[in-house]
Each structure stands twice: as structure tokens, then as C-alpha cells.
Amino acid sequence: MDEKYPDPEDPRHTPGLEPGGQVPPGETPPGEDSTAGAGPDERHNPAKGWAKTPVIILALLVAVFFIYFLAWAIEL
């Protein structure tokens, strides 16, 4: 290999390493902050519980079935 561009994988010539290959404190960023903004941006928090419209539609369907079976039972 050309001496002008040494092997970057050679630990003897890697900048920022102490003797023995150890990384000194302060050379690497703290691990806690490395993934702080990596997730999706969640700003939508749906309301808890049921909305009025689905409850009304469900109640109407139950009422229709109840009336149908009540009429069917009376006819017998």
C-alpha cells in the first residue's frame, strides 16, 4: 500500500487512541444522547374513550335489532 495513504484500520496510526488502543474519556459522545431524535415525530395523541357518533350509530343498530326480534317474537 502507498505510504502516503496508510491503512485506516491500523490501530497504531489511528488518531485519538491512547497507547494500548484505549479511547480517552471525552473522545466519544455520551451514549444516552446518541438516539434522542431517531424515532418518529409523534405529536398526534388521540382522545381516550368513544366519540359520540360511533356510540349513537351502535345504539341505533342495537335498537333496530331489538325492535326486529321483538316484532318477530310477538308475531309467533
PDB file of N, CA, C and O in Angstrom:
ATOM      1  N   MET A   1       0.846  -1.182   0.000  1.00  0.00           N
ATOM      2  CA  MET A   1       0.000   0.000   0.000  1.00  0.00           C
ATOM      3  C   MET A   1       0.883   1.234   0.000  1.00  0.00           C
ATOM      4  O   MET A   1       2.015   1.197   0.484  1.00  0.00           O
ATOM      5  N   ASP A   2       0.381   2.295  -0.527  1.00  0.00           N
ATOM      6  CA  ASP A   2       1.088   3.567  -0.616  1.00  0.00           C
ATOM      7  C   ASP A   2       1.273   4.157   0.785  1.00  0.00           C
ATOM      8  O   ASP A   2       0.321   4.176   1.566  1.00  0.00           O
ATOM      9  N   GLU A   3       2.468   4.635   1.120  1.00  0.00           N
ATOM     10  CA  GLU A   3       2.729   5.216   2.443  1.00  0.00           C
ATOM     11  C   GLU A   3       2.047   6.563   2.620  1.00  0.00           C
ATOM     12  O   GLU A   3       1.852   7.020   3.747  1.00  0.00           O
ATOM     13  N   LYS A   4       1.684   7.198   1.519  1.00  0.00           N
ATOM     14  CA  LYS A   4       1.008   8.492   1.615  1.00  0.00           C
ATOM     15  C   LYS A   4      -0.385   8.330   2.224  1.00  0.00           C
ATOM     16  O   LYS A   4      -0.856   9.212   2.941  1.00  0.00           O
ATOM     17  N   TYR A   5      -1.039   7.210   1.940  1.00  0.00           N
ATOM     18  CA  TYR A   5      -2.368   6.914   2.462  1.00  0.00           C
ATOM     19  C   TYR A   5      -2.293   5.622   3.271  1.00  0.00           C
ATOM     20  O   TYR A   5      -2.555   4.545   2.736  1.00  0.00           O
ATOM     21  N   PRO A   6      -1.940   5.716   4.550  1.00  0.00           N
ATOM     22  CA  PRO A   6      -1.808   4.486   5.336  1.00  0.00           C
ATOM     23  C   PRO A   6      -3.160   3.820   5.557  1.00  0.00           C
ATOM     24  O   PRO A   6      -4.213   4.430   5.378  1.00  0.00           O
ATOM     25  N   ASP A   7      -3.100   2.564   5.946  1.00  0.00           N
ATOM     26  CA  ASP A   7      -4.308   1.772   6.203  1.00  0.00           C
ATOM     27  C   ASP A   7      -5.083   2.392   7.366  1.00  0.00           C
ATOM     28  O   ASP A   7      -4.540   2.496   8.466  1.00  0.00           O
ATOM     29  N   PRO A   8      -6.343   2.811   7.154  1.00  0.00           N
ATOM     30  CA  PRO A   8      -7.102   3.421   8.252  1.00  0.00           C
ATOM     31  C   PRO A   8      -7.473   2.426   9.346  1.00  0.00           C
ATOM     32  O   PRO A   8      -7.852   2.832  10.444  1.00  0.00           O
ATOM     33  N   GLU A   9      -7.371   1.143   9.065  1.00  0.00           N
ATOM     34  CA  GLU A   9      -7.701   0.122  10.055  1.00  0.00           C
ATOM     35  C   GLU A   9      -6.518  -0.196  10.969  1.00  0.00           C
ATOM     36  O   GLU A   9      -6.661  -0.964  11.921  1.00  0.00           O
ATOM     37  N   ASP A  10      -5.368   0.379  10.692  1.00  0.00           N
ATOM     38  CA  ASP A  10      -4.177   0.101  11.500  1.00  0.00           C
ATOM     39  C   ASP A  10      -4.287   0.845  12.827  1.00  0.00           C
ATOM     40  O   ASP A  10      -4.245   2.076  12.836  1.00  0.00           O
ATOM     41  N   PRO A  11      -4.428   0.135  13.954  1.00  0.00           N
ATOM     42  CA  PRO A  11      -4.613   0.803  15.241  1.00  0.00           C
ATOM     43  C   PRO A  11      -3.391   1.583  15.707  1.00  0.00           C
ATOM     44  O   PRO A  11      -3.514   2.440  16.582  1.00  0.00           O
ATOM     45  N   ARG A  12      -2.220   1.312  15.150  1.00  0.00           N
ATOM     46  CA  ARG A  12      -1.027   2.057  15.562  1.00  0.00           C
ATOM     47  C   ARG A  12      -1.056   3.488  15.059  1.00  0.00           C
ATOM     48  O   ARG A  12      -0.400   4.358  15.632  1.00  0.00           O
ATOM     49  N   HIS A  13      -1.805   3.743  13.998  1.00  0.00           N
ATOM     50  CA  HIS A  13      -1.828   5.082  13.412  1.00  0.00           C
ATOM     51  C   HIS A  13      -3.202   5.739  13.484  1.00  0.00           C
ATOM     52  O   HIS A  13      -3.440   6.734  12.800  1.00  0.00           O
ATOM     53  N   THR A  14      -4.087   5.217  14.277  1.00  0.00           N
ATOM     54  CA  THR A  14      -5.422   5.795  14.402  1.00  0.00           C
ATOM     55  C   THR A  14      -5.367   6.977  15.364  1.00  0.00           C
ATOM     56  O   THR A  14      -4.962   6.807  16.514  1.00  0.00           O
ATOM     57  N   PRO A  15      -5.764   8.170  14.923  1.00  0.00           N
ATOM     58  CA  PRO A  15      -5.707   9.329  15.818  1.00  0.00           C
ATOM     59  C   PRO A  15      -6.727   9.213  16.945  1.00  0.00           C
ATOM     60  O   PRO A  15      -7.810   8.658  16.758  1.00  0.00           O
ATOM     61  N   GLY A  16      -6.373   9.742  18.120  1.00  0.00           N
ATOM     62  CA  GLY A  16      -7.287   9.776  19.247  1.00  0.00           C
ATOM     63  C   GLY A  16      -7.208   8.575  20.159  1.00  0.00           C
ATOM     64  O   GLY A  16      -7.964   8.494  21.127  1.00  0.00           O
ATOM     65  N   LEU A  17      -6.304   7.626  19.879  1.00  0.00           N
ATOM     66  CA  LEU A  17      -6.176   6.445  20.730  1.00  0.00           C
ATOM     67  C   LEU A  17      -4.980   6.596  21.661  1.00  0.00           C
ATOM     68  O   LEU A  17      -3.940   7.127  21.271  1.00  0.00           O
ATOM     69  N   GLU A  18      -5.136   6.131  22.873  1.00  0.00           N
ATOM     70  CA  GLU A  18      -4.035   6.087  23.821  1.00  0.00           C
ATOM     71  C   GLU A  18      -3.207   4.842  23.536  1.00  0.00           C
ATOM     72  O   GLU A  18      -3.651   3.958  22.803  1.00  0.00           O
ATOM     73  N   PRO A  19      -2.020   4.764  24.103  1.00  0.00           N
ATOM     74  CA  PRO A  19      -1.241   3.536  23.928  1.00  0.00           C
ATOM     75  C   PRO A  19      -2.025   2.329  24.446  1.00  0.00           C
ATOM     76  O   PRO A  19      -2.612   2.380  25.527  1.00  0.00           O
ATOM     77  N   GLY A  20      -2.030   1.288  23.700  1.00  0.00           N
ATOM     78  CA  GLY A  20      -2.790   0.093  24.054  1.00  0.00           C
ATOM     79  C   GLY A  20      -4.140   0.055  23.358  1.00  0.00           C
ATOM     80  O   GLY A  20      -4.866  -0.928  23.503  1.00  0.00           O
ATOM     81  N   GLY A  21      -4.502   1.090  22.609  1.00  0.00           N
ATOM     82  CA  GLY A  21      -5.747   1.096  21.853  1.00  0.00           C
ATOM     83  C   GLY A  21      -6.959   1.604  22.598  1.00  0.00           C
ATOM     84  O   GLY A  21      -8.074   1.505  22.086  1.00  0.00           O
ATOM     85  N   GLN A  22      -6.782   2.146  23.794  1.00  0.00           N
ATOM     86  CA  GLN A  22      -7.916   2.645  24.573  1.00  0.00           C
ATOM     87  C   GLN A  22      -8.311   4.047  24.109  1.00  0.00           C
ATOM     88  O   GLN A  22      -7.459   4.841  23.710  1.00  0.00           O
ATOM     89  N   VAL A  23      -9.600   4.339  24.164  1.00  0.00           N
ATOM     90  CA  VAL A  23     -10.105   5.659  23.810  1.00  0.00           C
ATOM     91  C   VAL A  23     -10.163   6.498  25.078  1.00  0.00           C
ATOM     92  O   VAL A  23     -10.767   6.077  26.065  1.00  0.00           O
ATOM     93  N   PRO A  24      -9.546   7.678  25.072  1.00  0.00           N
ATOM     94  CA  PRO A  24      -9.561   8.507  26.272  1.00  0.00           C
ATOM     95  C   PRO A  24     -10.950   9.084  26.527  1.00  0.00           C
ATOM     96  O   PRO A  24     -11.727   9.259  25.589  1.00  0.00           O
ATOM     97  N   PRO A  25     -11.272   9.382  27.796  1.00  0.00           N
ATOM     98  CA  PRO A  25     -12.567   9.998  28.097  1.00  0.00           C
ATOM     99  C   PRO A  25     -12.707  11.334  27.372  1.00  0.00           C
ATOM    100  O   PRO A  25     -11.748  12.098  27.256  1.00  0.00           O
ATOM    101  N   GLY A  26     -13.903  11.597  26.895  1.00  0.00           N
ATOM    102  CA  GLY A  26     -14.160  12.836  26.175  1.00  0.00           C
ATOM    103  C   GLY A  26     -14.010  12.718  24.674  1.00  0.00           C
ATOM    104  O   GLY A  26     -14.408  13.630  23.949  1.00  0.00           O
ATOM    105  N   GLU A  27     -13.449  11.627  24.187  1.00  0.00           N
ATOM    106  CA  GLU A  27     -13.283  11.437  22.750  1.00  0.00           C
ATOM    107  C   GLU A  27     -14.558  10.935  22.086  1.00  0.00           C
ATOM    108  O   GLU A  27     -14.761  11.152  20.891  1.00  0.00           O
ATOM    109  N   THR A  28     -15.406  10.275  22.838  1.00  0.00           N
ATOM    110  CA  THR A  28     -16.637   9.737  22.267  1.00  0.00           C
ATOM    111  C   THR A  28     -17.838  10.450  22.880  1.00  0.00           C
ATOM    112  O   THR A  28     -17.777  10.855  24.041  1.00  0.00           O
ATOM    113  N   PRO A  29     -18.915  10.612  22.137  1.00  0.00           N
ATOM    114  CA  PRO A  29     -20.112  11.254  22.702  1.00  0.00           C
ATOM    115  C   PRO A  29     -20.772  10.343  23.732  1.00  0.00           C
ATOM    116  O   PRO A  29     -20.612   9.124  23.671  1.00  0.00           O
ATOM    117  N   PRO A  30     -21.499  10.911  24.662  1.00  0.00           N
ATOM    118  CA  PRO A  30     -22.199  10.072  25.641  1.00  0.00           C
ATOM    119  C   PRO A  30     -23.235   9.189  24.961  1.00  0.00           C
ATOM    120  O   PRO A  30     -23.878   9.612  24.000  1.00  0.00           O
ATOM    121  N   GLY A  31     -23.399   7.979  25.448  1.00  0.00           N
ATOM    122  CA  GLY A  31     -24.309   7.017  24.842  1.00  0.00           C
ATOM    123  C   GLY A  31     -25.768   7.383  24.980  1.00  0.00           C
ATOM    124  O   GLY A  31     -26.574   6.970  24.146  1.00  0.00           O
ATOM    125  N   GLU A  32     -26.146   8.147  26.001  1.00  0.00           N
ATOM    126  CA  GLU A  32     -27.559   8.457  26.217  1.00  0.00           C
ATOM    127  C   GLU A  32     -28.125   9.366  25.133  1.00  0.00           C
ATOM    128  O   GLU A  32     -29.301   9.254  24.787  1.00  0.00           O
ATOM    129  N   ASP A  33     -27.319  10.246  24.604  1.00  0.00           N
ATOM    130  CA  ASP A  33     -27.814  11.222  23.639  1.00  0.00           C
ATOM    131  C   ASP A  33     -27.712  10.747  22.198  1.00  0.00           C
ATOM    132  O   ASP A  33     -28.113  11.475  21.290  1.00  0.00           O
ATOM    133  N   SER A  34     -27.193   9.562  21.961  1.00  0.00           N
ATOM    134  CA  SER A  34     -26.936   9.153  20.593  1.00  0.00           C
ATOM    135  C   SER A  34     -28.203   8.847  19.798  1.00  0.00           C
ATOM    136  O   SER A  34     -28.175   8.943  18.571  1.00  0.00           O
ATOM    137  N   THR A  35     -29.318   8.480  20.445  1.00  0.00           N
ATOM    138  CA  THR A  35     -30.542   8.151  19.717  1.00  0.00           C
ATOM    139  C   THR A  35     -31.716   9.026  20.142  1.00  0.00           C
ATOM    140  O   THR A  35     -32.868   8.606  20.029  1.00  0.00           O
ATOM    141  N   ALA A  36     -31.448  10.218  20.620  1.00  0.00           N
ATOM    142  CA  ALA A  36     -32.517  11.067  21.146  1.00  0.00           C
ATOM    143  C   ALA A  36     -33.545  11.446  20.076  1.00  0.00           C
ATOM    144  O   ALA A  36     -34.740  11.470  20.368  1.00  0.00           O
ATOM    145  N   GLY A  37     -33.123  11.736  18.878  1.00  0.00           N
ATOM    146  CA  GLY A  37     -34.061  12.167  17.851  1.00  0.00           C
ATOM    147  C   GLY A  37     -34.266  11.149  16.754  1.00  0.00           C
ATOM    148  O   GLY A  37     -34.680  11.512  15.653  1.00  0.00           O
ATOM    149  N   ALA A  38     -33.989   9.890  17.018  1.00  0.00           N
ATOM    150  CA  ALA A  38     -34.038   8.880  15.971  1.00  0.00           C
ATOM    151  C   ALA A  38     -35.442   8.368  15.682  1.00  0.00           C
ATOM    152  O   ALA A  38     -35.681   7.833  14.600  1.00  0.00           O
ATOM    153  N   GLY A  39     -36.369   8.512  16.607  1.00  0.00           N
ATOM    154  CA  GLY A  39     -37.712   7.969  16.418  1.00  0.00           C
ATOM    155  C   GLY A  39     -38.606   8.889  15.606  1.00  0.00           C
ATOM    156  O   GLY A  39     -38.206   9.999  15.255  1.00  0.00           O
ATOM    157  N   PRO A  40     -39.813   8.431  15.308  1.00  0.00           N
ATOM    158  CA  PRO A  40     -40.748   9.269  14.559  1.00  0.00           C
ATOM    159  C   PRO A  40     -41.245  10.435  15.409  1.00  0.00           C
ATOM    160  O   PRO A  40     -41.272  10.363  16.637  1.00  0.00           O
ATOM    161  N   ASP A  41     -41.632  11.495  14.737  1.00  0.00           N
ATOM    162  CA  ASP A  41     -42.139  12.683  15.420  1.00  0.00           C
ATOM    163  C   ASP A  41     -43.613  12.455  15.738  1.00  0.00           C
ATOM    164  O   ASP A  41     -44.467  12.597  14.863  1.00  0.00           O
ATOM    165  N   GLU A  42     -43.912  12.102  16.984  1.00  0.00           N
ATOM    166  CA  GLU A  42     -45.288  11.803  17.382  1.00  0.00           C
ATOM    167  C   GLU A  42     -45.891  12.989  18.103  1.00  0.00           C
ATOM    168  O   GLU A  42     -45.560  13.262  19.257  1.00  0.00           O
ATOM    169  N   ARG A  43     -46.769  13.686  17.427  1.00  0.00           N
ATOM    170  CA  ARG A  43     -47.456  14.816  18.038  1.00  0.00           C
ATOM    171  C   ARG A  43     -48.953  14.569  18.153  1.00  0.00           C
ATOM    172  O   ARG A  43     -49.657  15.297  18.852  1.00  0.00           O
ATOM    173  N   HIS A  44     -49.437  13.538  17.464  1.00  0.00           N
ATOM    174  CA  HIS A  44     -50.873  13.250  17.482  1.00  0.00           C
ATOM    175  C   HIS A  44     -51.169  12.292  18.618  1.00  0.00           C
ATOM    176  O   HIS A  44     -50.711  11.149  18.610  1.00  0.00           O
ATOM    177  N   ASN A  45     -51.921  12.745  19.577  1.00  0.00           N
ATOM    178  CA  ASN A  45     -52.349  11.895  20.684  1.00  0.00           C
ATOM    179  C   ASN A  45     -53.867  11.793  20.631  1.00  0.00           C
ATOM    180  O   ASN A  45     -54.557  12.733  21.027  1.00  0.00           O
ATOM    181  N   PRO A  46     -54.403  10.674  20.151  1.00  0.00           N
ATOM    182  CA  PRO A  46     -55.855  10.554  20.034  1.00  0.00           C
ATOM    183  C   PRO A  46     -56.524  10.588  21.405  1.00  0.00           C
ATOM    184  O   PRO A  46     -55.948  10.191  22.417  1.00  0.00           O
ATOM    185  N   ALA A  47     -57.757  11.076  21.398  1.00  0.00           N
ATOM    186  CA  ALA A  47     -58.528  11.160  22.638  1.00  0.00           C
ATOM    187  C   ALA A  47     -58.860   9.760  23.137  1.00  0.00           C
ATOM    188  O   ALA A  47     -59.008   8.823  22.352  1.00  0.00           O
ATOM    189  N   LYS A  48     -58.970   9.639  24.416  1.00  0.00           N
ATOM    190  CA  LYS A  48     -59.321   8.346  25.004  1.00  0.00           C
ATOM    191  C   LYS A  48     -60.841   8.234  25.076  1.00  0.00           C
ATOM    192  O   LYS A  48     -61.536   9.234  25.256  1.00  0.00           O
ATOM    193  N   GLY A  49     -61.349   7.026  24.936  1.00  0.00           N
ATOM    194  CA  GLY A  49     -62.783   6.808  25.008  1.00  0.00           C
ATOM    195  C   GLY A  49     -63.432   6.848  23.638  1.00  0.00           C
ATOM    196  O   GLY A  49     -62.760   6.927  22.610  1.00  0.00           O
ATOM    197  N   TRP A  50     -64.745   6.792  23.651  1.00  0.00           N
ATOM    198  CA  TRP A  50     -65.514   6.752  22.416  1.00  0.00           C
ATOM    199  C   TRP A  50     -66.032   8.144  22.088  1.00  0.00           C
ATOM    200  O   TRP A  50     -66.345   8.933  22.979  1.00  0.00           O
ATOM    201  N   ALA A  51     -66.116   8.429  20.800  1.00  0.00           N
ATOM    202  CA  ALA A  51     -66.739   9.666  20.347  1.00  0.00           C
ATOM    203  C   ALA A  51     -68.252   9.475  20.330  1.00  0.00           C
ATOM    204  O   ALA A  51     -68.741   8.348  20.416  1.00  0.00           O
ATOM    205  N   LYS A  52     -68.984  10.562  20.221  1.00  0.00           N
ATOM    206  CA  LYS A  52     -70.453  10.487  20.270  1.00  0.00           C
ATOM    207  C   LYS A  52     -71.038   9.765  19.063  1.00  0.00           C
ATOM    208  O   LYS A  52     -71.961   8.965  19.214  1.00  0.00           O
ATOM    209  N   THR A  53     -70.523  10.030  17.881  1.00  0.00           N
ATOM    210  CA  THR A  53     -71.104   9.457  16.664  1.00  0.00           C
ATOM    211  C   THR A  53     -71.053   7.927  16.651  1.00  0.00           C
ATOM    212  O   THR A  53     -72.081   7.315  16.362  1.00  0.00           O
ATOM    213  N   PRO A  54     -69.934   7.272  16.941  1.00  0.00           N
ATOM    214  CA  PRO A  54     -69.958   5.804  16.948  1.00  0.00           C
ATOM    215  C   PRO A  54     -70.897   5.228  17.997  1.00  0.00           C
ATOM    216  O   PRO A  54     -71.510   4.186  17.766  1.00  0.00           O
ATOM    217  N   VAL A  55     -71.019   5.881  19.138  1.00  0.00           N
ATOM    218  CA  VAL A  55     -71.929   5.392  20.179  1.00  0.00           C
ATOM    219  C   VAL A  55     -73.375   5.498  19.702  1.00  0.00           C
ATOM    220  O   VAL A  55     -74.170   4.586  19.928  1.00  0.00           O
ATOM    221  N   ILE A  56     -73.720   6.599  19.046  1.00  0.00           N
ATOM    222  CA  ILE A  56     -75.088   6.785  18.536  1.00  0.00           C
ATOM    223  C   ILE A  56     -75.394   5.742  17.461  1.00  0.00           C
ATOM    224  O   ILE A  56     -76.470   5.143  17.468  1.00  0.00           O
ATOM    225  N   ILE A  57     -74.455   5.522  16.536  1.00  0.00           N
ATOM    226  CA  ILE A  57     -74.670   4.533  15.475  1.00  0.00           C
ATOM    227  C   ILE A  57     -74.831   3.135  16.067  1.00  0.00           C
ATOM    228  O   ILE A  57     -75.705   2.378  15.646  1.00  0.00           O
ATOM    229  N   LEU A  58     -74.003   2.797  17.027  1.00  0.00           N
ATOM    230  CA  LEU A  58     -74.107   1.490  17.672  1.00  0.00           C
ATOM    231  C   LEU A  58     -75.434   1.339  18.410  1.00  0.00           C
ATOM    232  O   LEU A  58     -76.056   0.278  18.354  1.00  0.00           O
ATOM    233  N   ALA A  59     -75.872   2.389  19.098  1.00  0.00           N
ATOM    234  CA  ALA A  59     -77.155   2.338  19.809  1.00  0.00           C
ATOM    235  C   ALA A  59     -78.310   2.172  18.824  1.00  0.00           C
ATOM    236  O   ALA A  59     -79.250   1.428  19.105  1.00  0.00           O
ATOM    237  N   LEU A  60     -78.258   2.844  17.682  1.00  0.00           N
ATOM    238  CA  LEU A  60     -79.308   2.699  16.670  1.00  0.00           C
ATOM    239  C   LEU A  60     -79.344   1.272  16.114  1.00  0.00           C
ATOM    240  O   LEU A  60     -80.423   0.712  15.922  1.00  0.00           O
ATOM    241  N   LEU A  61     -78.193   0.690  15.858  1.00  0.00           N
ATOM    242  CA  LEU A  61     -78.162  -0.689  15.366  1.00  0.00           C
ATOM    243  C   LEU A  61     -78.737  -1.660  16.393  1.00  0.00           C
ATOM    244  O   LEU A  61     -79.490  -2.567  16.036  1.00  0.00           O
ATOM    245  N   VAL A  62     -78.394  -1.480  17.647  1.00  0.00           N
ATOM    246  CA  VAL A  62     -78.941  -2.337  18.702  1.00  0.00           C
ATOM    247  C   VAL A  62     -80.451  -2.166  18.787  1.00  0.00           C
ATOM    248  O   VAL A  62     -81.177  -3.147  18.950  1.00  0.00           O
ATOM    249  N   ALA A  63     -80.932  -0.927  18.677  1.00  0.00           N
ATOM    250  CA  ALA A  63     -82.372  -0.672  18.741  1.00  0.00           C
ATOM    251  C   ALA A  63     -83.095  -1.326  17.566  1.00  0.00           C
ATOM    252  O   ALA A  63     -84.171  -1.895  17.747  1.00  0.00           O
ATOM    253  N   VAL A  64     -82.521  -1.255  16.365  1.00  0.00           N
ATOM    254  CA  VAL A  64     -83.145  -1.868  15.190  1.00  0.00           C
ATOM    255  C   VAL A  64     -83.234  -3.384  15.373  1.00  0.00           C
ATOM    256  O   VAL A  64     -84.285  -3.968  15.110  1.00  0.00           O
ATOM    257  N   PHE A  65     -82.172  -4.021  15.811  1.00  0.00           N
ATOM    258  CA  PHE A  65     -82.213  -5.467  16.047  1.00  0.00           C
ATOM    259  C   PHE A  65     -83.203  -5.831  17.145  1.00  0.00           C
ATOM    260  O   PHE A  65     -83.917  -6.827  17.033  1.00  0.00           O
ATOM    261  N   PHE A  66     -83.248  -5.029  18.203  1.00  0.00           N
ATOM    262  CA  PHE A  66     -84.180  -5.291  19.296  1.00  0.00           C
ATOM    263  C   PHE A  66     -85.627  -5.201  18.809  1.00  0.00           C
ATOM    264  O   PHE A  66     -86.446  -6.065  19.123  1.00  0.00           O
ATOM    265  N   ILE A  67     -85.935  -4.158  18.045  1.00  0.00           N
ATOM    266  CA  ILE A  67     -87.298  -3.988  17.519  1.00  0.00           C
ATOM    267  C   ILE A  67     -87.638  -5.133  16.564  1.00  0.00           C
ATOM    268  O   ILE A  67     -88.758  -5.643  16.595  1.00  0.00           O
ATOM    269  N   TYR A  68     -86.695  -5.544  15.718  1.00  0.00           N
ATOM    270  CA  TYR A  68     -86.938  -6.634  14.780  1.00  0.00           C
ATOM    271  C   TYR A  68     -87.264  -7.931  15.526  1.00  0.00           C
ATOM    272  O   TYR A  68     -88.255  -8.593  15.217  1.00  0.00           O
ATOM    273  N   PHE A  69     -86.438  -8.288  16.499  1.00  0.00           N
ATOM    274  CA  PHE A  69     -86.679  -9.538  17.221  1.00  0.00           C
ATOM    275  C   PHE A  69     -87.903  -9.452  18.126  1.00  0.00           C
ATOM    276  O   PHE A  69     -88.557 -10.467  18.366  1.00  0.00           O
ATOM    277  N   LEU A  70     -88.225  -8.269  18.630  1.00  0.00           N
ATOM    278  CA  LEU A  70     -89.442  -8.089  19.420  1.00  0.00           C
ATOM    279  C   LEU A  70     -90.670  -8.296  18.530  1.00  0.00           C
ATOM    280  O   LEU A  70     -91.620  -8.970  18.927  1.00  0.00           O
ATOM    281  N   ALA A  71     -90.649  -7.715  17.325  1.00  0.00           N
ATOM    282  CA  ALA A  71     -91.762  -7.899  16.393  1.00  0.00           C
ATOM    283  C   ALA A  71     -91.866  -9.363  15.965  1.00  0.00           C
ATOM    284  O   ALA A  71     -92.972  -9.883  15.820  1.00  0.00           O
ATOM    285  N   TRP A  72     -90.754 -10.020  15.766  1.00  0.00           N
ATOM    286  CA  TRP A  72     -90.746 -11.429  15.378  1.00  0.00           C
ATOM    287  C   TRP A  72     -91.314 -12.298  16.506  1.00  0.00           C
ATOM    288  O   TRP A  72     -92.043 -13.255  16.246  1.00  0.00           O
ATOM    289  N   ALA A  73     -90.980 -11.963  17.761  1.00  0.00           N
ATOM    290  CA  ALA A  73     -91.484 -12.733  18.899  1.00  0.00           C
ATOM    291  C   ALA A  73     -92.982 -12.512  19.102  1.00  0.00           C
ATOM    292  O   ALA A  73     -93.698 -13.451  19.451  1.00  0.00           O
ATOM    293  N   ILE A  74     -93.459 -11.305  18.891  1.00  0.00           N
ATOM    294  CA  ILE A  74     -94.892 -11.012  19.056  1.00  0.00           C
ATOM    295  C   ILE A  74     -95.697 -11.727  17.977  1.00  0.00           C
ATOM    296  O   ILE A  74     -96.810 -12.181  18.242  1.00  0.00           O
ATOM    297  N   GLU A  75     -95.166 -11.833  16.788  1.00  0.00           N
ATOM    298  CA  GLU A  75     -95.858 -12.468  15.676  1.00  0.00           C
ATOM    299  C   GLU A  75     -96.083 -13.953  15.933  1.00  0.00           C
ATOM    300  O   GLU A  75     -97.063 -14.518  15.447  1.00  0.00           O
ATOM    301  N   LEU A  76     -95.196 -14.593  16.688  1.00  0.00           N
ATOM    302  CA  LEU A  76     -95.354 -16.024  16.965  1.00  0.00           C
ATOM    303  C   LEU A  76     -96.564 -16.188  17.828  1.00  0.00           C
ATOM    304  O   LEU A  76     -96.909 -17.310  18.201  1.00  0.00           O
TER     305      LEU A  76
END
